[in-house]
Amino acid sequence: METLGRIAQTPGALDFTVENVEKALHQLYYDPNIENKNLAQKWLMQAQVSPQAWQFCWALLSPDKVPEIQYFGASALHTKISRYWADIPAEQYDSLKTQLFAHIARFATGAKIVLTRLCVALASLALNMMPEIWPGAVSEMMRAFQEEGGAGLDGRARCLALLELLTVLPEEFQTSRLPQYRKGQVRSALGREWAAVQPLLQQLLRQSDSPGLVRARVLKCLSSWVLLDVPLCESEALVEDSFAALADPELFDAAVEAIVNAVSQPDSQRYVNTLLKLVPQVLQLQEQLREAVQNGDMETSHGICRIAVALGENHSRALLEQVEHWQGFLALVNMIMFCTGIPGHYPVNETTSSLTLTFWYTLQDDIMSFEAEKQAVYLQVYRPVYFQLVDVLLHKAQFPTDEEYASWSSDEKEQFRIYRVDISDTLMYVYEMLGAELLSNLYDKLGRLLTNPEQPTSWQHTEALLYGFQSIAETIDVNYSDVIPGLIGLIPRISINNVQLADTVMFTIGALAEWLADHPVMLSSVLPLVLQALGNPDLSVSSVSTLKKICRECKYDLPPYATNIVAVSQEVLIKQIHKTSQCMWLMQALGFLLSALPVGEILSNLHSLITPYIQQLEKLADETPNPSNKLAIIHILGLLSNLFTTLDITKQDDESGDRQPPVKTTPPPPGPNPVVVVLQQVFALIQTVLSQWLNDSQVVEAVCAIFEKSVKTLLHDFAPMVSQLSEMLGQMYSTIPQASALDLTRQMVHIFASETAHFPPIKALFELVTSVTLSIFQQGPRDHPDIVDSFMQLQAQALKRKPDLYLSENLDVKAVFHCGVLSLKFPEAPTVKSTCLFFTELLPHCADIPPVGQVVQQDGKLLLQAVLEAIGGQSSRSLMDQFAEVLFSLNKNCFGLLTVWLKEALQSPGFPSSRVSPEQKDTFSQQVLRERVNKRRVKDVVKEFTLVCRGLHGTEYAADY
């Protein structure tokens, strides 16, 4: 296909010929080379939107062409009408309509894909001409295809073509690009046409001699129209006919879709009388539902369930309020309960039960939203229903037998896991209605299960009950519950001979960690189970996360167990039982644990914990760098940084809340923090590792993470390390600049720049990294958006925390400013955001920092131009709020200058966009200058102006953004 290669390289007006389009389509469908296919597709997309499309599209629809070529012709027509309507002269509307009618008639007996595309094109034409130019569009379509002998077609072909046209019309409306004001007009016009469509559909559906295919298309057409919010009372008769169609297997799917769409329209809740008539019709499907379930007909049970849920979920409040019909609605609720408890294991033997879960949320919300008196009446009826729901859900959450589960695919296991999470969320929600009684209910069942020696219990049953407990305890404060001590007492009695059960036992203990902190006497019952599970790789996630929760919540009660916890943890770490992320969690758990010990014990535990890793690191530092020892180094550095993240002897409350240590704790002793002691000991080793791996951003990142996490945790306790870390960071960044070093510098500036004792090393580091970064800008910063992003964040932090840094003679403020202007033009959104933040921190210092005032006075116009270019269309619309903030800051801090700059900049023709007129620019300028207090208003002005600049003002695309 050399021809197309040549064509694609020199696209000109004459290239988009019928012959070339056919060649390109042949290449797209039949060329085995993927690059040629892509080239063809690109070229065809250009052809489709070219002015020549009007010539070639009709030619491609010629009867002697193959369907693929005809389809492209019809698609090109649709593209021209739907996207380039404004280019079509009004005098051509009628001939376009006539041609489309003629082609649809011709293709009524041709390829279905081409017929559908032509119908979509005519639908688009109708929508663009309704209601003024073509007011009776739908009626005319119906007349054209209903006339006997019209276009020489038999009745069935005409009927199917008309139904196709009527079906795609509302669908095309839903996806059309009509402006918002037109959408409302066209929707109303279509709504008026329903009066003509409805009798036709009803007649075709009820005619005894209507072929099955016609009836199926009628139902599809009904589905399409009801999405236009056709009043339910006006489609009531057709919806009833759709219920009758459910008995026909060929029509079943289309009938389900039509009923579900009709009752799901938000507007349909206004038609309560119609809804009440539908309830018995849904209830009459129960026999068909039971038979389908018995016969394993999943499609039928799924469809009937969808109908019941659609009615219940969308209209539960309206139906609840019809108190005299309470029995009918309760029967519908019970029918949905049957669907929730449908036999079989999701997703292997059934896929229906998951459809019902949202219904139970909705019903509960509606019951709980009534005033107290009314609510009490409903609760009397529905509390027993919800207790039954809990039993059903826990039954559905049960694992299958081990053999069956082993035969499931990994995808089925994952779907089952997600399904159980949905059940867990539902149980947690139901607890709001059933309260403490629900926990007692679960506890009684579990107690009976575990204490009845005669009754052999399946692990699945025990696991599901525990899962129910865990679901509730995970998110709801169960500290006041009187059944938890009993539950903790039962856990050691569980015979754990299965991974899933063991996992749930672990997660249940984890969910009760806060309760254990209030009842530390119970720790001795469950901690041994957790430590034992740590040694099992299959229980990795559950055992480690549970230990972490216990160490976080109960750390002040754990000193008696600390030696044992550390020993077991060390053993599993050395044996490498767990994956990397679990090893990191385990280190965090140990950090929490050690925080509550006396400093001497922390140091001795740290020593025994870290020594093996330090020895390993020393060995690795001597080796020639290679991929496997790189991974080992990153792993060890990660372990250390995770340990230091949570090891905090100064913090009086933990990260999860306000749990206070017992009164007996004394203030931390004077002297260096244990983390600092360890860091000082390993500092030289870390420097050695760095010297070997300076070129590797991942190793540098891992080193920076150790110090960054330590600084964040220790805050001012990190002080003894400031000087040597600043020096190392400076050397590191000077040799090979990396973003992680800048991020760590920002942390240091944030915490230590305001402290007199630490200002000199911080100042020296700040000046050095700034100077090195400025040289990167001279060489071309485009390859380093991450460095530019971190650099701008660092500059913003310095201005916020310690503006004095900008008074230094060693800091080239002018160069930093120019780098900022350059960074505003980067395509990466995070970099642009950080740069805008830098300018909003810089501009308020025009008055109090002379170098800043000087550079803004001299070069502020460059900043304004960059901002206007971005607003004019150079930057993503999602960043306009950030640019508006810079504009607002300029107005607030340099009003006089901004007035002059705006006038000068906006005088240039075509700037910032060729789409804006001088009057629009003038209005924009005045609106911006007027707002020196209301930032929100400036953001709105900028958003409005950027739409005009981009030619999007008033479009649906702009409204949807």
N, C-alpha and C positions, 0 to 999 in steps of 0.2 A: 504493500500500500504506500508506495513512494509518493503517489499523487497527494494523498492527504497530508503526509509529512511536509510536503512543499507548501500545500495550502495553509496548513496550520502556522507555518513560519511567516507567511506573508498574507495575513488576513486582509482582504480588501473587499469592496462592495460586490465585485463580480464573482467572488469565490462561492457565495452561498447560492449555488444553482441546484436544481433538482438532481442533476447527475452527481454532483459532489456530495449532496446530503445522502443519497443512496449509497455511495461508496463508503461514506463515514459510518452509516448504519451497519453496513456489511462488516466493516472492520470492528465495530463495537460488539456485534453478536458472534462473529465467527473467527476473528483473529486470535490465535492462542497466546500471543505476546501481550502481557498485561500492560506494558508501557504503551503499546499501540492502542489498546482499548481505552486507556486513560486519556491519551491524546485525542482520540475520536470523541470521547464523551465531552471533553473540554470544548472542542470545536463545535460540536452539536449544540451545546448550551449557548454559545455565541450566536450560532445560526438561528436558534429559536427566538432570540430577542432582537434579531436584526430587522431592518425595514424590509429586506427581501423575503422574510417569512410569509408576508401576505401573498407573494407570487407562488412560492414553492409549496405552501401547505395544501392548496386546493389540488395541485398537480399530484401530490403524494397520495391523495385520497382516491385517485383513479381506480376503477374496479380491477384493472389488470395488475395492481401492485399486491405484494404479500402483506399480511396483517401487521407485521412489525413496522413496515414503512408507512402504512396507512395510520397506524397508531401515532407515529411521530408527527404526521401531518395534523392530526386532530389535537395532539398535545400543544403543538406550536400555535394553533388557532386559539386554544384556551389561554395560553400564556399571553398572547397579544391582547385578547379581550380583557382578561382579568388584571393584568399588570400595566398595560399601556392604553387604557381606555381613553385617556385624555388626548391621545394622538389620532384617534379615529374621527374623521369629519362627520358631523351630524347627518349630512345628506347620504352617507353610506349605511346608516343604521338599517334601513328597510331592506336593502339588497342583501346585507349580511344575514339578516333574519331569514329572508326567503331561501338563501343558499343553505343555511344550516338546517332548516326544515326539510329541504329536499334531500340533503345528505343523510339526515337521520332516517328518513323514510327508506332511502336506498340501503342503509346498513341495518335496518330492522331485521333483515334476514341474513346479515353478514356476520363478521366477527364481533362477538359480544364486547371485547375490550375496546374496540374502535367505537362501537355504538355508545358505550358508557362515556367515553371521552368526548364525543360530539355532543351528547346530552349535557355534559358538564359545561362545555363551551356555550351552548344555548342558554343554560341556566345562568351563567355569568353575564351573558348579554342582557337577559331579562332583569337581573338584579341591578345592573347599571342603568337600565331604562325605566325601572319602576320608581315611584308610581306615576310621575308626570308624563314621560314620553310614551310609555307602553302600559297604560293603567290596567287593561284586562289581560295581562300576559298569560296567566294560568288558564283562563277560560278559552283564550285563542288556541293554546296548545291542545286543550282537550277537544275543541271543535275540529282542529286539523287532523287529529288521529282517530276521531270517532266517526267521521263521515264514511258512509258505506263506499267501498271501492276507492277510498282515498289513497292516492299514490300507488294504486294497483296492488295493494297488499291484502292478504287474508285477515280476517278479524283478529285472530290470535296474535299475529305478528304486530299488527297495529296496537293492540292492547298492551302487549309487553313493552313496545317502544315507548308508549305513553307512560306506563308505570315506571319505567326506568327514568324518564325525564322528570316525572313528578317526585321520584325518590331522591334524585341528586340535587334537586332545587333547594330544599332546606339544608342539605349537607353542604352545598356550595356557599350558602348564606353563612353558615357557622364558621367557615374558614376564609371567607372573603376579606379583602383588604379595604372594605368600605370605611370612610371616615365615620366617627362615632355618631355625628348628627344624622348622617344618611342611614346608618344601621337602624336607628329607631324608626325612621320613615318606612324603610323597606320591610322591617318586621311587621309593622302595622298593616301594610299593604298585603303581605303574605297571609297574615291572620284573617283578613277579609276574604281571601280566596279559599279558605278552608270550607266555607259554605258550599262551594262548587265541588271540591275534591271529595268531601265526606260521603255524599250520596253515591258517587261512582264507586268508591272503595266498598261501601256497604253492599251495593248491588252485585259487584263481582264476587264478594266473599260469600254471599248468600245464594247465588245462582247454583242450582244443583249440577248444571253441566259445565261449570267453570273447571278447567284443568287444574291439577295440583300445582303446577308451576306458576300459573296465574295467581292462585290464592296465596302461595308463598310470597310472591312479589308484592301482593296487596298488603300483606302483614309487614313486609320490609318497608313499604311506603308509609304505612301508618307509624311505624317506629320513627321514621325520619321526621314526619310532620309533628308528632307530639313533642319533639324536642324544641319546637318553636313556642312552647308554652300554650298550646291549644287548650282552652278550658276543658277540664275533665268532664264537665257535664255535656260538652259538645261532642266528646269522643266516646261517651259512655256506651252507646249501642255497639260501636266497633270493638270496644274493649270486651264487652260481653261475648261478641262473636269470636274474639280471640280465645276466650276461655273454652268455647265450644271446640275450637280448632286444636286444642291441646290433646284431644283424643286421637287425632290423626298423626301417626309417627312422622310422616313427611313434613307436616306443618309445625311440629312441636317446637323446634328451636326458634323459628321466626315468631311464633305466637308468644313464647316466653319473653323474647326481646321486646315485642310490642307492649305487652302488659307491664313489664318492669319499667320501660321508658315512660309509659303513660302515668303510672302511679308515683314515679320518682320525681316528677316535675315539681319544683318548689311551690308553684301556684296551686297545685291540685289539693292542698290541704284546706282550701276555702270551700271545697264542694263536699261537705261532710255527708250529705244525704247519699251522694254517689259512692263515697267511701264505705258507708254502712251497707250499701247493696253489694259491694265487692267482697266484704268479709265472708258471707256465707258461700260465695262462689269459690273463694280460696279454700274454705273448710271442706268443700265438696271434693277437693283434690286429694284428701287424705287417703282414700282407698287406693287411688292410683299411685300415691307416694309409697304406701306400705308394700304394694305389689312390686314396685320397682326395687325397693330395698331387698325384699325377699329374693327377687330374681337376679340381684347383683347388677341391675341396670343403673349404673352410676349417672349416666347423662340425664335420664328422666328425673331421678331423685334430686339431682343438682338443680335442674330447671325449676321444679316445683318449689324447692327450698328458696331459690332466688325470688320467686313471686311472693311467697309468704313473708320473707325478710323485707322485701321492698315496701310492702304495705305496712308491716309493723314498724320498721325503722323510720320511715318518712312521716308516719302519721300517728305515732304512739300517743302523743299528747292530745291530738284531736279526738282519737278514739277513746282514750281514757276519760275524757270529759263527757262523753255520751254515757252517763251513769246507768241509764235504763237499759243499755245494751252491753252491760259489763260482762255478761256470760259469754257473749259472742267474742269479745276481745280476749277474754281469758282463754277461750278455746283456741284462738289464733296463737296466743303466747305458748300454750301447751304444744301446739303443732310445731312451733319454732324450737321448743325444747326437744321434741322428738328428732328434729333435724340436727340439733347440737349433739345429741347422744346417739346419732346414727351408728349402727354397728360397724366394726372394722377399725383398722389402724390408719390414721392419717399419715402420710399421703398415699399409702400403698393400696389399701382396700376401699378408701373413701376420700373424697376431696370436698365434701359438702359442709361438714361441721364448722370449718373455719369461717364460712360466710356469715354465721349467726352471731359472732362475738360482739360486733359493734352494736347489734340490736340490744344486747343486754345492758351496755353502757347507756344507750339512749333512753331505754325504758326507765332505768334507775334515775337518770338525771331528771326525767319528766316527773316521776313520782316525788322525788325530793324537792322539786321546785314549787310544789303546791303549798298553800298556807297550812299551818300546823294541823288544823282540824281535819281538813280534807286529806292531808298526808296520812294521818293516823288511820283513816278508813282504808286507804289504798295499801298501807303497810300490812294491815290485817290480812288482806287477800294475797299480797305478793311476797311477804317475807318467807312463807313456806315454799313458794315457787323458787326463790333465790337459794334457800337451803338445798332444795332439790338440784338446782343448777350447780352448786358446789360439788355435790356427789357425782353428777354427770361429768363435770369438767375434770375432776380428779380421776375418774374412770378413763376418760379419753386421754389423759396425760400419761397413763401407764405404759411402760415399755412392753413390747411383745415378748414372746419367749426368746431365750438366747439364740436358738437355732434360726428362728424367723428373722431376728434382728441381724444376725450374721449374713443373711441372704440379701439384705437391703443394699442398694447402691449408696455411694457416699452422698449423692445428691438427695436421695430420699431421707437419709439420716439428718442431713442439714435442714431439710424442710421440716422434719419432725421436731428438731431442736427449736427452730423459729416458732413453730406452732405452740410448743410448750411455753416459750417466752410470752406469747400472746395470751395463753391460758393464765400464766402467772400474773400478768398485768390485769387481767379480768378479775382474778381472785382478790388482788390487792384493792381493786376498785369496789368490789362487792362488800369488802370488809367495812367500808364506810356506811353501808346500810345495815349490815348484820352485827357489827361490833364484836364485843368480847365473847358473845355467845358462839360466834363462829369458831374462835380458837378453842373454846371448851368442847365444842362438837368434834373438832379434829382430834383433840387430845383424848377424848373418850374413845374414839374409834381406834386410835393408835394404841392406847392402853389395852383395849380388849384384844387387839391383834397380837400384841407382844406378850400378854400375860396368860393367854389361854393355851395351855399345853396340848389340849385335845385337838384344837383346830390347826392343821398345818397351814402356814401362811406363805404366800408367794412373796418373794422379795419385791416384786413389782408393786404390790398393794402397799407395802410398808413405805417404799420409796415415794409413791405418789402422795401419801398423806404427809410425809416429811416435806415434800416439795411444796405442798400447800402452805405449811407452816412457814417455810423459808420465804415464799413469795410475799407473805404478809409481813414477816418480821424484818425483811430487808429494807422496807421503806416506811414502815409505820412504827411509831414508838410503842413497844410492847412492854415497857418497863413496869407498868402498873398491873400487867396481866398475872393472875394468880396461877395460871397453868404452866408457866415457863419452868418453875423449879421442878415440877413433875416431868416435864418434857426432857430437861437436862438429865434427870434421873433415869429416864427410859433409854436415852441414847446409848449408854454402855451396854444395854441388854440386847441391842440389835445385833443379829448375827450377820456380819458383813462379809458376804462371800461373792460380791459382784462389784465391778468397777462403777457402774452407774449409781448403785445404792451408796457406795462409799463416797462418791463425788457429792451426792446430795446431803449425806451426813456432814461432810466438811462444810459445804456452803451454808447449811443450817446453823452449824456452830458459829461460822463467820457472821451470819446475820444477827446472832445473839451476842456479839462481842460487847456492845454497849451495855446490855443487861448484865453480862459477866463482870463488867467494871464496877457495877453497883452491888454485885453479889460475888465478891472475889472468892468466897469459900467454895464456890462451885467449880472454880478453875481446875482443881485437882481431878475432877471427874472427866473433863473433856480434853485437857491439854495432852495427856499421854496418847490419845487417839490421833491428835493432829501431828504430833512428833513422829508417831509410827507411820502415818500416811506420807510424811515427807520423803521417806525412802522408796516410795513407789512411783516410778516414772509415769504410770498411767493416771495418777492422781496429782500430777504436777501443778496444774493451774489451781485446782480447788484447795489443795493443802497449803500451798505457798500463800495464796491470797488470804486464806483464813488465818494463818499465822501472822501475816502482816496486820490484819485487822485487830487481832488480839493484842499484838505488841503495841499498836497505836493506841487502842482504847484502854488497855489494862496495864500500861507500862509501870505504874507506881505500885502495882500488886505483884509484879513478876520477879523482883529480885530473888526470892527463894528458888525460883525455877531457872534463873538466868544461866547458870553454869551448864545445866542440862540442855537448854535451848541452843546455846552457842555451840556446844559439843556436837549435837545432832546436825545442826546447820553446817558446821565445818565439814563434817563427814560427808554429807550429801554434795557439798560444793566440790570437795576433793574428788569424789567418785564421778563427778560430772553427770549426775542423774538428770538434771533439769536443763531445759533450753535456756538460751541467753536471757530472754525477757524475765523468766521466772527466777533466774539467778539474781537479776537486778532487784526484783521485788524482795527476794530473801535478804539481800543486803539492806534494803530500806527497813525491813522488819527488825533486823539486828540494830540498825541505827536508832530506831524508836526504843528498843529494849535497853540499849546501853545508856541512853540519855538519862534514865532514872537511877542509874547506879552511882555510888560515890566515885569521885574523880580517879582515885587510885585504882579502883576495880575497872573503870572504863579503860584506863591505859593498859592494864595487864591483859584485858580481853582483846583490846585492839591489837596489841602486840602479837598475841597468839593467832588472831584471826588474819592479820595482814602479812605476817612474816613469810608464809609460804608464797604469797603472790609477789612480794618484794624480791624474794630470791629468784623467782621465775622471771621477773622483769629484768633483773640484773643480767641473767643468762641471755635473755632475748636481746638486750641492749648491745651485747657483745657480738651477736650474730650478724651476718650480712643480711640486709633487708630482703625479704621475699614475701609473697602473698600470705603464706600460712602463718609466719611469725607476726605479720602485721595484724591479722585477725586476733591472735592471742594477746598482743599488746592492747588493742582496742578493748578487748574483753576485760582485761585486768583494770585498765583505766576506768572503764564503765563501772566495774564493781566498786572501786574506790569512790567514784563520784556519787554513786547511789547510796553508799553508806554515809557519806558526809552530808547528803541532802537531808537526812532525817535525824542525824546525831546532833542534838541541840540541848546543851545542859542549861541554857539561860531561859528557854521558853517555859513559861509557867502553865500554858495550856496547849493542847495539841491541835493539829490542823483540822480536826474533825468537829470541833465545837468548843465548849467552855469547861470541859472536865478539869477540875482543879486537883493538884497533887494533895496528898494527905497533909495535914497541918504540920506533921513532924519534920517536913523537909526544911533544910536550912538554906540560906542563900548560897550560890555557888562560891567556892573558895577562891581566894585571889590566886594569881598565877596564870600561866597561859592555858588556853582552852586545849583539851586533849587533841582535837582535830588539828589545831595549829602545830602542836608538838609533833604529830605524825607527819604533817605536810613539810615541816622544817627538816625532819629526818630524811624524807624521800625527795626533797627538792633537787638535790644534785643529780639523783638518779633520773628524775623526770627530764632534767636538762640534757642529760646524756642521750636519753631516748629521742628527745626532740632534735638534737643535732643530727641524728641518723635519718630522721623522718620529716625534716622540715618541708620537703617537697610534697608531702602527702596531706591533702586537706583533711582526710578523715582522722588521721592520727593527731594532727594539730587541733582539730575540733574536740577530740576526746580529752586531750590535755587541758584545753581551755574550759571544757565542761567541769572538770574536777574543781578548778579554782572558782568558776562562776557559781557552781552550786554551793561551794563552801562559803563564798562571800555572801550569797543570798541568805544562807542559814545563819552564819555567825555574825553578820553585820559588823559592828565595831570591834567585836572580839578578834576579827581577822587582822586588826591593825599591825601586829608584829611582822606580818608578811608583806605589807604594802610596798615597802622599798624594794625588796628583792624581786617581787613579782613584777613591779613596774619595769625594772631593769630588763628582766627576761622577756617581757612582752614587747618592749621596744626593740630588743635584738631580733626577736622572732619576726616582727612585722617588717623590720628594715630589710631582713634577708629575703623573705618571701611573704608578701602581704596576703593576708587571708581574712575573710569576713569575721570568722569566729574570734580572732584576736581583737578586732574593733568592738565586738559585742561585749567582750570581757572588759575592755578599757571603759566602755560606757557604764558598766556596773561599778567599776572602781570610782569613776567620776561621780556617779550618783551618790555613793556612800561616803567617800573620803575627801572630795574636793573642797568641802566647806570646813574641814578641820585644819587648823593652822599647821600642826605638826606634820601632816601628810601632804600639804599643798605642794611643796617643792617637787617630790617625785611624781605626783600626779600631773603637775604642770609640765614637767619635762617630758613625760610620756605623751601627754596630749599634743604638745608641740611637735614631737617627733612623728607620731602617726599621721598628724595633719600634713606635715611636710612631705612624708613619703607618699601619701595619697595624692597630694597635689602633683607630684611627679608622674603618678599613674595617669592623671588627667591629661598631662602634657603628651604622654605617649599614645593616648587614645583609650578612653575608659569603656568603650562599648562592650568589650569582652568580659567586663567584670561588674555586671549589674548588682550582684550580691554585695560586693565591696562598696559600691557607691551607695546602696541602700543603707548598709550598716554605718557608713561614714556620715551620712546625713542625719541618721538617728543620734550618733555620737555628738555631732555639732549642736543639734537641738537640745540634747541633754545638758551639754556644757553651758549653753546660754540660759537654760532654765535653772540649773543648780548653782553655777558659779560663773556669772557673766564676766567676772574679773579676768578670766582666762583670755578674753578677747582684748584685754588692754596690753597684752604682752607684745613687746617689739618683735619677738621671734615668730609671731603669727601673722601670716599674710592674709589679712581679712579680705582684701580686694580679690585675691585669687580664690578664696573659699566661696565668695559671693558668685564669682563667674562660674565656678564649678556647679554651684546650685542652679544657676540659670540653664546650664547645659543639661543637668540631670532632669530638669522639668520636661525635657524633650525625649526622655527614654521611653521605649514602648512598654516596659515592665511596670504594671500598676503599683506594686509595693514600693518600688524605688521612687516613683512620682509622689506617692503619699508621704513618704519620709521626707522628701525634699520640700513639699508644701509645708509640712510641720516645721522644718528648719526655718523657712522664711517667716512663718507666723510667730516663731520665737525670736527671730532676729530683728524684725521691723520695730517692735516696741522699744528697742534700745537705741534708736536713732538719736535720741536726745542725751542719754547718759553715757554712751560709749562713743567717743569721738571718731575712731576708725570706722565704726558702723555708719554713723551719720554721714561721714565723708563719702563712703562708697555708694550709699543709697542715693545721695545727692548727684553724684557723678554718673552712676550707671543704673539707677533705678528704672529708667525708661526701658532698658533691655529686659529687665524682669517683667515689666508690664507687657511688653511685646510678646514675650514667651507665654505669659498667662493668656493673652488674647488669642494667640495662635492656637493654644490648646482648646480654648472655648470655641474657636472658629471651626474646629473639626479635626485638629491634629491629635487630640487625645481621646481616650474612651469616655463615653458619656457618664460612665459610673464614677468618674473622678471629678465631676464638676463641682461637687460640694467642697472638695479640698481646694480647688482653684478659687472658688468663691471666697474661701477663708483668707487666702493670700490677698485677694482684691480688697476685702473688707479691712484687713490689717493695713494695707497701703493707704486706704482712705482715712483710717483712724489716726495713723501716725505720720503721714506725709500728704495731707489734704491739698495744700497749695501746689506742691509738685505734681500730684496725681492729676489735678485739673488741667495743667498744661500738657502733661504727657498724653493723657487720654485724647485731647484735641488733636495733638500732632500725629499720634499713632493711627487714629481712626480716619484721618484725612486721606490716607493712601487709598487709591481706588482698589477695589477687590480685596481689601484687608479688613477683618481677618477671613472673609469669605466673599466670593463673588455673588452670593445669593442675597446679601443684605444691602438695603438701600441706604443712602446717606441719612434719610429721616429716621430709619430704624436704629442706625448707629448713634444718632444724636439722642434719641429717646433712651437707649441703653445707658449712654454716658450720664445723662441727667439722673436716671433712676439709681445708678451706682453712687454717684456723688451725694445724692440726697440722704443715703442711709449710713449714718455713722454710729448708730446704736443697735439697729435691728439686723443682726447677722442672718437670721432666717429669711428675711425679705431679700437680702442680697443673693442668697442661694436660689431663691425662686426666680429672681431677675436673670441670673446666669443660666439657669435651666431653660428658661423661655428663649433667651437669646441664642443659646447653642442649638436649639431645635430649628430656629430660623436659619442660622448659618449652615446647617446640614440639610436643609430642604425637607425637614421632617415635621414642621409645625402643622398641627391639625390632622396628622395622619394617625391611623389606628396603631401603627408601629410605635409612634411616640407615646400614645396613651397607654399601651401595654407595658412599656419599659419599666 
